[in-house]
Amino acid sequence: MVHSDAGTLDAVFSALSDATRRDVLERLGRGGGLTVSELAQPHGMSLTGFMKHLRVLEEAGLVSRTKEGRIVRCALSPAPMQEAAVWLSHYEKFWAGRLDPAASAEAMVRPGRNIAPLLG
């Protein structure tokens, strides 16, 4: 059993469940510190709507903000993501062993194929 802060993991996985938030993390990972406006621009939503996404990322500890005069910059905070990666890696052997046979069975069953011989 992997021991970690369940609240942190819940917040991280919840934050990652949204495509907009995943995109923000990806952009921060590529470009370092970006302004809130730079991050919000490609998403075609109001700044108020985007700030809600940013708040979720901050509450999960994935993003930090710093203010330089009137400009607010965001940066990636890797520790919570590392904790989630450790939790996932603990179960990787289990999932890999379970998912590979399922993929093989799915490949064998195709529309129009007689599966009676496969069933014994």
C-alpha positions as CSV (number, residue, x, y, z in Angstrom):
1,M,0.0,0.0,0.0
2,V,1.3,3.4,-0.9
3,H,1.0,6.0,1.8
4,S,0.4,9.6,0.8
5,D,-1.7,12.5,1.6
6,A,-5.1,11.5,0.2
7,G,-6.3,15.1,0.1
8,T,-3.3,16.1,-2.0
9,L,-3.8,13.2,-4.4
10,D,-7.5,13.9,-4.7
11,A,-6.8,17.6,-5.5
12,V,-4.1,16.7,-8.1
13,F,-6.3,14.1,-9.9
14,S,-9.3,16.4,-9.8
15,A,-7.2,19.2,-11.3
16,L,-5.9,16.9,-14.0
17,S,-9.4,15.9,-15.0
18,D,-9.9,19.0,-17.0
19,A,-8.3,19.6,-20.5
20,T,-7.9,23.3,-19.9
21,R,-5.9,22.7,-16.7
22,R,-3.8,20.0,-18.3
23,D,-3.0,22.4,-21.1
24,V,-1.9,25.1,-18.6
25,L,0.4,22.6,-16.9
26,E,1.9,21.6,-20.2
27,R,2.5,25.2,-21.3
28,L,4.1,26.0,-18.0
29,G,6.3,22.9,-18.3
30,R,7.5,24.1,-21.7
31,G,7.7,27.8,-21.2
32,G,8.6,28.4,-17.6
33,G,6.9,31.4,-15.9
34,L,4.1,32.8,-18.0
35,T,1.7,35.6,-17.2
36,V,-2.0,34.8,-16.4
37,S,-2.9,36.6,-19.7
38,E,-0.5,34.5,-21.7
39,L,-2.0,31.4,-20.2
40,A,-5.6,32.5,-20.6
41,Q,-5.3,33.7,-24.2
42,P,-5.6,30.4,-26.2
43,H,-8.6,29.2,-24.2
44,G,-11.2,31.6,-25.6
45,M,-12.9,32.2,-22.2
46,S,-13.3,35.2,-20.0
47,L,-10.4,36.0,-17.6
48,T,-12.8,35.4,-14.7
49,G,-13.6,31.9,-16.1
50,F,-9.9,31.1,-16.6
51,M,-9.1,32.3,-13.1
52,K,-11.3,29.5,-11.7
53,H,-9.2,27.0,-13.5
54,L,-6.0,28.6,-12.2
55,R,-7.4,28.5,-8.7
56,V,-8.0,24.8,-8.9
57,L,-4.4,24.3,-10.0
58,E,-3.2,26.5,-7.1
59,E,-5.3,24.7,-4.5
60,A,-3.8,21.4,-5.7
61,G,-0.3,22.9,-5.3
62,L,0.5,22.4,-9.0
63,V,0.9,26.1,-9.8
64,S,2.3,29.1,-7.9
65,R,1.7,32.8,-8.7
66,T,4.0,35.7,-8.1
67,K,3.2,39.4,-8.6
68,E,5.6,41.7,-10.3
69,G,4.0,45.1,-10.2
70,R,0.7,44.7,-12.1
71,I,1.9,41.5,-13.8
72,V,1.1,38.1,-12.3
73,R,3.3,35.2,-13.4
74,C,2.6,31.5,-12.9
75,A,5.1,28.7,-12.4
76,L,4.8,25.0,-12.2
77,S,5.2,23.4,-8.8
78,P,6.3,19.8,-9.4
79,A,6.0,18.2,-5.9
80,P,2.3,17.3,-6.0
81,M,2.7,15.8,-9.5
82,Q,5.7,13.8,-8.3
83,E,3.6,12.4,-5.5
84,A,0.9,11.4,-7.9
85,A,3.5,9.8,-10.2
86,V,4.8,7.7,-7.2
87,W,1.3,6.6,-6.3
88,L,0.6,5.6,-10.0
89,S,4.0,3.8,-10.4
90,H,3.2,1.6,-7.4
91,Y,0.2,0.2,-9.3
92,E,1.8,0.1,-12.7
93,K,2.8,-3.6,-12.6
94,F,-0.8,-4.5,-11.6
95,W,-2.4,-2.4,-14.4
96,A,0.1,-3.5,-17.0
97,G,-0.5,-7.1,-16.2
98,R,-4.3,-6.7,-16.3
99,L,-4.5,-4.4,-19.4
100,D,-2.3,-6.3,-21.8
101,P,-4.5,-9.5,-21.9
102,A,-7.5,-7.3,-22.3
103,A,-6.0,-5.6,-25.4
104,S,-5.1,-9.1,-26.8
105,A,-8.7,-10.3,-26.4
106,E,-10.1,-7.1,-27.9
107,A,-7.9,-7.5,-31.0
108,M,-9.2,-11.1,-31.4
109,V,-12.9,-10.1,-31.4
110,R,-13.7,-8.0,-34.4
111,P,-17.1,-7.3,-36.0
112,G,-18.2,-10.2,-38.4
113,R,-15.7,-12.6,-36.9
114,N,-17.0,-15.9,-35.7
115,I,-15.8,-16.1,-32.1
116,A,-17.5,-19.5,-31.3
117,P,-14.2,-21.4,-31.7
118,L,-12.5,-19.0,-29.3
119,L,-15.1,-19.7,-26.6
120,G,-14.3,-23.4,-26.6
